[in-house]
Amino acid sequence: MKLRKVKIMIYIMIGIMGILLLAMMVTKILVLGYIVSATLIATAIFERLYWKCPYCGRFLGCLNDRGKYCQHCGKEIEI
């Protein structure tokens, strides 16, 4: 999977968590908190599995636009 798609998917998951948290605060339905927790875990697993350098295959670390190079192999990363 391309890193750009992975980045978009992670942002979508974070957006879903935000919406669910807001809905939980407004409606006081505790089950939504459990769904947010499950979404958080799923996002972390998804990021760990797919946010990897296309050259060396190692985890790239935090999502940010500043790092344009892999911290492990030094190759330029196109996001």
N, CA and C atoms as a LAMMPS dump frame, in Angstrom:
ITEM: TIMESTEP
0
ITEM: NUMBER OF ATOMS
237
ITEM: BOX BOUNDS ff ff ff
-5.0000000000000000e+02 5.0000000000000000e+02
-5.0000000000000000e+02 5.0000000000000000e+02
-5.0000000000000000e+02 5.0000000000000000e+02
ITEM: ATOMS id mol type element x y z
1 1 1 N 0.851 -1.165 0
2 1 2 C 0 0 0
3 1 3 C 0.907 1.242 0
4 2 1 N 0.563 2.219 -0.794
5 2 2 C 1.338 3.457 -0.884
6 2 3 C 1.245 4.234 0.434
7 3 1 N 2.335 4.913 0.773
8 3 2 C 2.379 5.661 2.024
9 3 3 C 1.334 6.767 2.069
10 4 1 N 1.043 7.357 0.925
11 4 2 C 0.025 8.417 0.877
12 4 3 C -1.343 7.866 1.292
13 5 1 N -1.688 6.669 0.812
14 5 2 C -2.959 6.043 1.175
15 5 3 C -2.978 5.669 2.649
16 6 1 N -1.839 5.183 3.152
17 6 2 C -1.743 4.819 4.564
18 6 3 C -1.961 6.059 5.431
19 7 1 N -1.333 7.162 5.049
20 7 2 C -1.469 8.412 5.788
21 7 3 C -2.934 8.879 5.802
22 8 1 N -3.594 8.799 4.665
23 8 2 C -5.008 9.196 4.576
24 8 3 C -5.874 8.296 5.457
25 9 1 N -5.606 6.99 5.415
26 9 2 C -6.385 6.048 6.235
27 9 3 C -6.213 6.342 7.728
28 10 1 N -4.995 6.657 8.133
29 10 2 C -4.751 6.957 9.545
30 10 3 C -5.478 8.234 9.946
31 11 1 N -5.447 9.249 9.096
32 11 2 C -6.173 10.484 9.4
33 11 3 C -7.681 10.243 9.465
34 12 1 N -8.194 9.385 8.616
35 12 2 C -9.625 9.048 8.668
36 12 3 C -9.963 8.362 9.98
37 13 1 N -9.114 7.429 10.404
38 13 2 C -9.358 6.732 11.672
39 13 3 C -9.312 7.701 12.857
40 14 1 N -8.375 8.642 12.821
41 14 2 C -8.291 9.636 13.888
42 14 3 C -9.537 10.524 13.876
43 15 1 N -10.025 10.879 12.698
44 15 2 C -11.259 11.659 12.591
45 15 3 C -12.454 10.912 13.145
46 16 1 N -12.535 9.622 12.863
47 16 2 C -13.631 8.803 13.4
48 16 3 C -13.564 8.775 14.916
49 17 1 N -12.354 8.65 15.468
50 17 2 C -12.212 8.662 16.926
51 17 3 C -12.688 9.993 17.51
52 18 1 N -12.345 11.093 16.848
53 18 2 C -12.78 12.405 17.331
54 18 3 C -14.286 12.549 17.321
55 19 1 N -14.911 12.102 16.249
56 19 2 C -16.372 12.174 16.15
57 19 3 C -17.033 11.311 17.22
58 20 1 N -16.492 10.106 17.429
59 20 2 C -17.046 9.22 18.449
60 20 3 C -16.865 9.801 19.857
61 21 1 N -15.71 10.416 20.115
62 21 2 C -15.498 11.042 21.423
63 21 3 C -16.48 12.183 21.653
64 22 1 N -16.676 12.989 20.632
65 22 2 C -17.636 14.086 20.736
66 22 3 C -19.046 13.549 20.978
67 23 1 N -19.412 12.511 20.238
68 23 2 C -20.741 11.906 20.421
69 23 3 C -20.874 11.322 21.826
70 24 1 N -19.801 10.741 22.351
71 24 2 C -19.851 10.173 23.694
72 24 3 C -20.047 11.274 24.741
73 25 1 N -19.359 12.398 24.552
74 25 2 C -19.492 13.491 25.516
75 25 3 C -20.893 14.103 25.477
76 26 1 N -21.485 14.165 24.298
77 26 2 C -22.812 14.771 24.165
78 26 3 C -23.907 13.832 24.668
79 27 1 N -23.818 12.555 24.293
80 27 2 C -24.894 11.62 24.616
81 27 3 C -24.692 10.868 25.923
82 28 1 N -23.475 10.903 26.467
83 28 2 C -23.137 10.193 27.714
84 28 3 C -23.298 8.673 27.584
85 29 1 N -23.153 8.153 26.366
86 29 2 C -23.235 6.71 26.144
87 29 3 C -21.822 6.143 26.284
88 30 1 N -21.615 5.333 27.315
89 30 2 C -20.292 4.825 27.642
90 30 3 C -19.761 3.846 26.59
91 31 1 N -20.64 3.163 25.905
92 31 2 C -20.227 2.19 24.89
93 31 3 C -19.388 2.862 23.802
94 32 1 N -19.687 4.114 23.505
95 32 2 C -18.908 4.832 22.496
96 32 3 C -17.45 4.975 22.925
97 33 1 N -17.21 5.079 24.223
98 33 2 C -15.837 5.135 24.728
99 33 3 C -15.091 3.854 24.461
100 34 1 N -15.775 2.733 24.59
101 34 2 C -15.145 1.443 24.288
102 34 3 C -14.845 1.324 22.791
103 35 1 N -15.743 1.851 21.976
104 35 2 C -15.516 1.829 20.526
105 35 3 C -14.324 2.717 20.17
106 36 1 N -14.204 3.86 20.837
107 36 2 C -13.053 4.739 20.613
108 36 3 C -11.766 4.02 21
109 37 1 N -11.779 3.322 22.118
110 37 2 C -10.594 2.573 22.547
111 37 3 C -10.217 1.503 21.531
112 38 1 N -11.207 0.793 21.02
113 38 2 C -10.948 -0.234 20.016
114 38 3 C -10.413 0.381 18.727
115 39 1 N -10.958 1.544 18.347
116 39 2 C -10.48 2.237 17.145
117 39 3 C -9.056 2.719 17.335
118 40 1 N -8.725 3.183 18.532
119 40 2 C -7.366 3.616 18.831
120 40 3 C -6.379 2.461 18.691
121 41 1 N -6.736 1.313 19.23
122 41 2 C -5.873 0.132 19.129
123 41 3 C -5.74 -0.302 17.671
124 42 1 N -6.86 -0.302 16.936
125 42 2 C -6.82 -0.689 15.517
126 42 3 C -5.947 0.272 14.709
127 43 1 N -6.028 1.565 15.02
128 43 2 C -5.207 2.554 14.319
129 43 3 C -3.73 2.328 14.599
130 44 1 N -3.39 2.059 15.849
131 44 2 C -1.994 1.812 16.208
132 44 3 C -1.452 0.573 15.503
133 45 1 N -2.252 -0.467 15.443
134 45 2 C -1.827 -1.692 14.756
135 45 3 C -1.684 -1.443 13.265
136 46 1 N -2.652 -0.752 12.672
137 46 2 C -2.605 -0.441 11.241
138 46 3 C -1.36 0.374 10.918
139 47 1 N -1.079 1.385 11.736
140 47 2 C 0.098 2.228 11.498
141 47 3 C 1.377 1.41 11.605
142 48 1 N 1.447 0.547 12.596
143 48 2 C 2.653 -0.276 12.791
144 48 3 C 2.861 -1.246 11.62
145 49 1 N 1.78 -1.743 11.062
146 49 2 C 1.888 -2.711 9.961
147 49 3 C 2.212 -2.066 8.618
148 50 1 N 1.686 -0.869 8.359
149 50 2 C 1.78 -0.306 7.015
150 50 3 C 2.622 0.967 6.886
151 51 1 N 2.964 1.632 7.974
152 51 2 C 3.753 2.864 7.89
153 51 3 C 5.233 2.481 7.924
154 52 1 N 5.677 1.933 6.795
155 52 2 C 7.042 1.425 6.689
156 52 3 C 7.756 2.023 5.494
157 53 1 N 9.064 2.071 5.591
158 53 2 C 9.889 2.545 4.487
159 53 3 C 9.747 1.575 3.315
160 54 1 N 9.504 2.091 2.116
161 54 2 C 9.375 1.202 0.958
162 54 3 C 10.704 0.568 0.541
163 55 1 N 11.807 1.074 1.066
164 55 2 C 13.125 0.558 0.687
165 55 3 C 13.649 -0.482 1.674
166 56 1 N 13.661 -0.137 2.963
167 56 2 C 14.224 -1.075 3.942
168 56 3 C 13.145 -1.827 4.72
169 57 1 N 11.893 -1.36 4.666
170 57 2 C 10.79 -2.059 5.32
171 57 3 C 10.688 -1.815 6.818
172 58 1 N 11.428 -0.877 7.348
173 58 2 C 11.373 -0.601 8.778
174 58 3 C 10.348 0.489 9.069
175 59 1 N 9.849 0.498 10.299
176 59 2 C 8.824 1.447 10.732
177 59 3 C 9.364 2.865 10.637
178 60 1 N 8.561 3.782 10.066
179 60 2 C 9 5.155 9.849
180 60 3 C 8.859 6.049 11.075
181 61 1 N 8.068 5.674 12.037
182 61 2 C 7.917 6.489 13.237
183 61 3 C 6.696 7.389 13.163
184 62 1 N 6.791 8.541 13.824
185 62 2 C 5.666 9.476 13.93
186 62 3 C 5.22 9.981 12.566
187 63 1 N 3.921 10.23 12.458
188 63 2 C 3.374 10.825 11.243
189 63 3 C 3.676 12.309 11.235
190 64 1 N 4.535 12.724 10.326
191 64 2 C 4.765 14.149 10.141
192 64 3 C 5.278 14.387 8.737
193 65 1 N 5.131 15.605 8.288
194 65 2 C 5.551 15.947 6.93
195 65 3 C 6.98 16.483 6.886
196 66 1 N 7.588 16.672 8.047
197 66 2 C 8.941 17.228 8.084
198 66 3 C 9.983 16.212 7.642
199 67 1 N 9.834 14.974 8.066
200 67 2 C 10.821 13.961 7.731
201 67 3 C 10.62 13.416 6.334
202 68 1 N 11.481 13.773 5.421
203 68 2 C 11.366 13.301 4.043
204 68 3 C 12.323 12.143 3.768
205 69 1 N 13.07 11.741 4.779
206 69 2 C 14.04 10.671 4.619
207 69 3 C 13.818 9.61 5.687
208 70 1 N 14.057 8.362 5.33
209 70 2 C 13.952 7.263 6.289
210 70 3 C 15.058 7.431 7.326
211 71 1 N 14.703 7.312 8.582
212 71 2 C 15.685 7.472 9.64
213 71 3 C 16.618 6.27 9.759
214 72 1 N 16.288 5.177 9.068
215 72 2 C 17.105 3.972 9.153
216 72 3 C 18.059 3.813 7.973
217 73 1 N 17.54 3.982 6.746
218 73 2 C 18.389 3.762 5.554
219 73 3 C 18.781 5.07 4.86
220 74 1 N 18.134 6.183 5.199
221 74 2 C 18.497 7.48 4.651
222 74 3 C 17.92 7.783 3.273
223 75 1 N 17.109 6.882 2.717
224 75 2 C 16.513 7.116 1.403
225 75 3 C 15.37 8.131 1.515
226 76 1 N 15.164 8.883 0.435
227 76 2 C 14.09 9.878 0.405
228 76 3 C 12.732 9.175 0.318
229 77 1 N 11.801 9.622 1.136
230 77 2 C 10.462 9.045 1.193
231 77 3 C 9.497 10.009 0.533
232 78 1 N 8.727 9.522 -0.431
233 78 2 C 7.694 10.335 -1.091
234 78 3 C 6.354 10.024 -0.439
235 79 1 N 5.763 11.059 0.134
236 79 2 C 4.467 10.88 0.802
237 79 3 C 3.42 11.627 0.03
